[in-house]
Amino acid sequence: MTNITYYIALLLMIIIGFIIVKKVAGCLIRTVIIGALAVLLGCLYYFYFK
């Protein structure tokens, strides 16, 4: 896989994270938890494919 593929996958993860946050924006605790999980998944993806 090339670097462009990694950037596209990361961009898709960010977009999906924002969509999930918008869906649960009514509850601040859920938003914080979903955001933390999105960051955790992003970090795991980065360190796994590094």
Summary of the structure (lengths in Angstrom):
residues: 50
radius of gyration: 12.3
end to end distance: 11.5
largest distance: 38.4
contacts: 111
relative contact order: 0.16
helix: 84%
strand: 0%
